[in-house]
Amino acid sequence: MGRHVQRVGSGAAPDGTGHRLVRRTPRRGAGRSPALLSHYCIQARATSDDGPEAIRRASLRATHTPAVLITRGRINEQLGRIASLAPLDERRKAFRLLISVLAVADDRRRQRFCSDGCGHEWHRLPLPT
């Protein structure tokens, strides 16, 4: 799962891959994927300022529950709340938003800290052709 998430978040996976991942996740383990994504977002140093761009990239409306939560400040708490959304439709929106938050935060980190090269393997994933 982690490798797929990195590919989707970095834009190296074909469109729709993230949506297929969340649909394939068994209900029994459905809570692990968003929690893992939330953890990745925290590691990437996501900020509340990433919310609007992540909402745009995820193609969510500002009134969708995950979008409302991400704009409420205290990013680490909100990421946890987003990851714990239970209804399937909300989980799908949460997954899309969390992937987008990860991409926004990672883009910023890549520009700031990795522009001259780094050892992060996910920054060297092949781009889709």
Salt bridges, closest charged atoms under 4 A:
ASP50 OD1 - ARG108 NH1 2.49
GLU53 OE2 - ARG56 NH2 2.55
GLU53 OE2 - ARG57 NE 2.95
GLU77 OE2 - ARG74 NH1 3.48
ASP89 OD2 - LYS93 NZ 3.11
GLU90 OE2 - LYS93 NZ 3.64
ASP106 OD2 - ARG110 NH2 3.14
ASP106 OD1 - HIS123 NE2 3.05
ASP107 OD2 - ARG57 NH2 3.07
GLU121 OE2 - ARG3 NH1 2.83
